[in-house]
Amino acid sequence: MQSDAGTPEACLYWQDEQGATQSLALTDRILLGRVCRGVDPDKRILVRNPVVSRDHAAVRLTRNGVKITDMSKNGTWVNDVRMAPGASQEIKDGDRITLGGFSATLSCPQLAAVPEKEEDWTEQTAISPSDVTITSLVADVRGFSSFSQNADSAMVYTLIQAIFTRFSAIVSQHRGTVKDYAGDAVFAFWEHPGSLSADHARSACLAAVSQMHSVPQIHRQLTDRGLAIPPPVLGWGLTTGQGTLSHYGSRSADLALVGDCINLAFRLSSMANKTLANPIVMCQQTAALVTRELALSDLGSHEIRGRSGQERLFGIRLQDESPAYG
């Protein structure tokens, strides 16, 4: 494709339903989607397909070339390879973008250098690592591997989707942040305001209790729908300590949160309701913050797999606990 001056012009081109070739110049950004509300017609490509998100993907000029960003629920493909959800990647002349049965090809044989003064070409905001104090909560499903081996994938998905949806809502109600869905575990955290906060640790503990009490209801709702799913058994791990918050990877969603206390929370969740009878297990630091408001059980000192030394652990004492939950 060429501009009126004969210079090769960056554009997306595709064939419409009648087989005619259509094109749209890429001057800064093109949005692809089902609605693209508020976007000028000369900067959008509408794809009338229910599986296409309202704002599905964006193709934009950058200082170094052309990038595509996936913003969809059902996926975007580049040259028949699915992009990671929320990812951005460079694309080049001749690359094919596919979404919802629609395909467009990038044409950019030559791209003019981007002027430094243009505001649109400002580099992405840099995120500097910061140290934070957090209480981590990890909820881990017991026996998930054997269940997945013996159940069809649709049933596995239905169970995990129900648990993750309910647990995420509970975290939100208790003013926490869901960080990850790691296989069969939900990882959430509460960021303390500069120093240790009993309120934030208590909120995390109460979220764990609420999640635990919601499990029988989740199971009942699934069986009422005719799904023969055994009662889920879970373990919860709670820790408080220092972590580093930053960013990595190719996706804007790749917020990194790392630290020893986070690793410990995952370890404790794998011990709860398993090697330890208590369904909710916490570290000594968390226990010290909530001991005045929650009834705790001293579980003694234990070796933690993959860690040296021992950790003194505590559990939340709960009334009306069923055998399945400790």
Stockholm file with secondary structure:
# STOCKHOLM 1.0

chainA/1-326         MQSDAGTPEACLYWQDEQGATQSLALTDRILLGRVCRGVDPDKRILVRNPVVSRDHAAVRLTRNGVKITDMSKNGTWVNDVRMAPGASQEIKDGDRITLGGFSATLSCPQLAAVPEKEEDWTEQTAISPSDVTITSLVADVRGFSSFSQNADSAMVYTLIQAIFTRFSAIVSQHRGTVKDYAGDAVFAFWEHPGSLSADHARSACLAAVSQMHSVPQIHRQLTDRGLAIPPPVLGWGLTTGQGTLSHYGSRSADLALVGDCINLAFRLSSMANKTLANPIVMCQQTAALVTRELALSDLGSHEIRGRSGQERLFGIRLQDESPAYG
#=GR chainA/1-326 SS CBCTTSCBCCEEEEECTTSCEEEEECSSEEEEESCCTTCCGGGEEECCCTTSCSSCEEEEEETTEEEEEECCSSCCEETTEECCTTBEEEECTTCEEEETTEEEEEECSCCCCCCTTCGGGCCCCCCCCEEEEEEEEEEEETTHHHHHHHSCHHHHHHHHHHHHHHHHHHHHHTTCEEEEEETTEEEEEEECSSSCCHHHHHHHHHHHHHHHHHHHHHHHHHHHTTCCCCCCCEEEEEEEEEEEEEECSSBTTCEEEECHHHHHHHHHHHHBTTTBSCSEEEEHHHHHHHTTTSCEEEEEEEECTTCSSEEEEEEECCSSCCGGGC
#=GC SS_cons         CBCTTSCBCCEEEEECTTSCEEEEECSSEEEEESCCTTCCGGGEEECCCTTSCSSCEEEEEETTEEEEEECCSSCCEETTEECCTTBEEEECTTCEEEETTEEEEEECSCCCCCCTTCGGGCCCCCCCCEEEEEEEEEEEETTHHHHHHHSCHHHHHHHHHHHHHHHHHHHHHTTCEEEEEETTEEEEEEECSSSCCHHHHHHHHHHHHHHHHHHHHHHHHHHHTTCCCCCCCEEEEEEEEEEEEEECSSBTTCEEEECHHHHHHHHHHHHBTTTBSCSEEEEHHHHHHHTTTSCEEEEEEEECTTCSSEEEEEEECCSSCCGGGC
//
